[in-house]
Amino acid sequence: MKALQVLRCGATAFAFLGFASSAHAFSATVRWGSGAGCSSESPAVNLSAVPRGTTSLEFQMVDLNMPSFNHGGGTVAFEGKTNFAPGALFGAFSGYRGPCPPPGSVHRYQWTISAKDGSGKVLGTARATLPFSR
């Protein structure tokens, strides 16, 4: 497993985490948008080495400090696009609620992106964990 790399500046954070068995493993970077806390804007997402045969990408976010809180997520058709700007995935996310920890606290959020083929079989999974504070 590659090491977690986190850069944090105020409410902006960036994380990269890939699970690797080779130099070309499916991985993701996720960066919060410029909006203030408690925004429903989807984050910026950059993917690399998306598995061959992928027809859809399923996104899910979990607050590791409060896993019972449903932040929503969604599935998008994969047509080769690997870079998504902040807010670009909003329409595809069902009931997505962005990070919103209590004032003065820092929560860690884990994004899981599953690459699936036409039958729904998971071809690869990438995860990114990053902090958010307000």
Residue, then its C-alpha position, 0 to 999 in steps of 0.5 A: m500500500k502506498a503511503l497516505q500523503v496529506l496537505r492541509c491549509g485551512a479548510t482546503a485539503f488534498a489527499f492521495l491514496g492508492f492501493a498498489s500491486s504494480a506501478h499502474a494501480f487504480s488510484a485517486t486524488v481528492r481535493w475539497g473545493s474552495g467553498a466554506g464548510c457544510s457545502s454540497e459542492s462535490p470535490a475535485v477528483n483526479l483518477s489514474a490507471v482506471p481499469r480496462g473495461t470500466t463503464s461506471l464509477e461509484f463514489q461514496m464518502v464516509d466521515l471516519n469520525m462519525p461513520s453512521f452519518n450518510h453523506g450520499g454519493g453516486t455513480v457516473a458513466f465512465e467515458g474516459k474522463t479522469n479529472f473532475a473539477p469541484g462541483a462537476l459531480f454534484g448532479a450525479f450524486s444522490g443526496y450528497r452532503g459535503p463535510c460539516p464537522p462541528p465548529g472547532s473540530v477536525h474530521r477525517y473523510q474517506w472517499t471510495i471510488s469503485a470502477k465497475d464493468g457493464s455487469g456491475k463487477v468491481l474491477g478496482t477500488a481507489r480510496a482517498t482520506l482527507p481531513f476537514s475542519r471549520 
